[in-house]
Structure formats: C-alpha cells, structure tokens
Amino acid sequence: MDKFLERVKGAGFWEIPSYEKTWGLDGAQWIIEGVEDGKYHVVDRWTPTKGPIRELGMTLVFTLAQLKIPQDELY
C-alpha cells in the first residue's frame, strides 16, 4: 500500500483537475477518489489512454486488486 501511496503523490494526484470536458459513446468512466489530512479530492476521466490517471487506475486494477483480465480489454 505504501508503494501505491507513493505513486499517488508522484503522479501529482492532489493537483490534477477533477474534471475534463471529454466524453464518448463507447468507453469507460474512470473515477479515482482520495482523502488525505481531511482533504477530499476526486478525478473523473473518460477512457484515459495515457497519463497519471491511467497509470494509477492500472495499478489499482492489476497490482492491488490483482484482476485477471487482458490489459488490452481495459478502456
């Protein structure tokens, strides 16, 4: 868990804008929420293909949750 928290900090999660004006008809909404020192932050992205939210999401899915799904099926 400490490694993941280091990744969160290294990704600049707490400074990433919560929302972007992107959407689509086919894809997935990725929402990552966090609380640190009583401060709540949410980041909401539509089908991220790169960047810190994609990286954090992939870590959550494959490292922490250890889901057994093909990476190319995640969108």
C-alpha positions as CSV (number, residue, x, y, z in Angstrom):
1,M,0.0,0.0,0.0
2,D,2.9,2.4,0.7
3,K,4.1,2.0,-2.8
4,F,0.7,2.9,-4.2
5,L,0.5,6.0,-2.0
6,E,4.0,7.0,-3.3
7,R,2.6,6.6,-6.8
8,V,-0.4,8.8,-6.0
9,K,1.9,11.5,-4.7
10,G,4.4,11.1,-7.5
11,A,1.6,11.4,-10.1
12,G,0.5,14.7,-8.6
13,F,-3.0,13.3,-7.9
14,W,-3.8,16.1,-5.5
15,E,-3.2,18.8,-8.1
16,I,-4.9,17.1,-11.1
17,P,-8.1,19.0,-12.1
18,S,-11.1,17.0,-11.0
19,Y,-12.9,17.1,-14.4
20,E,-12.2,17.5,-18.1
21,K,-14.7,18.2,-20.8
22,T,-14.4,14.8,-22.5
23,W,-17.0,12.1,-23.1
24,G,-17.9,9.4,-25.6
25,L,-20.4,6.9,-26.7
26,D,-18.3,3.8,-26.0
27,G,-15.7,3.7,-23.3
28,A,-15.5,3.8,-19.5
29,Q,-15.6,6.5,-16.9
30,W,-12.6,6.3,-14.5
31,I,-13.1,7.9,-11.1
32,I,-10.4,7.9,-8.5
33,E,-11.1,9.4,-5.1
34,G,-8.8,10.1,-2.2
35,V,-8.7,11.7,1.2
36,E,-5.6,13.0,2.8
37,D,-5.4,15.0,6.1
38,G,-9.2,15.6,5.8
39,K,-8.9,16.9,2.3
40,Y,-11.1,15.1,-0.3
41,H,-10.2,15.0,-4.0
42,V,-11.8,13.3,-7.0
43,V,-10.5,12.9,-10.5
44,D,-13.0,11.8,-13.2
45,R,-11.8,10.9,-16.7
46,W,-13.5,9.4,-19.7
47,T,-11.4,6.4,-21.1
48,P,-7.9,7.7,-20.3
49,T,-5.4,6.2,-22.7
50,K,-2.3,7.7,-21.1
51,G,-1.2,9.9,-18.2
52,P,-1.3,9.7,-14.4
53,I,-5.0,8.6,-14.0
54,R,-4.5,5.8,-16.5
55,E,-1.3,4.7,-14.6
56,L,-3.0,4.9,-11.2
57,G,-6.0,3.0,-12.5
58,M,-3.9,0.3,-14.0
59,T,-2.1,-0.1,-10.7
60,L,-5.4,-0.3,-8.8
61,V,-6.7,-3.0,-11.2
62,F,-3.7,-5.2,-11.8
63,T,-1.4,-4.7,-8.7
64,L,-3.8,-4.1,-5.8
65,A,-7.0,-5.8,-6.9
66,Q,-5.0,-8.4,-9.0
67,L,-7.8,-8.8,-11.5
68,K,-7.0,-11.3,-14.2
69,I,-8.2,-9.6,-17.4
70,P,-6.3,-8.8,-20.6
71,Q,-4.8,-5.3,-20.4
72,D,-6.0,-4.6,-24.0
73,E,-9.6,-5.1,-22.9
74,L,-9.4,-2.2,-20.4
75,Y,-10.6,1.1,-21.8
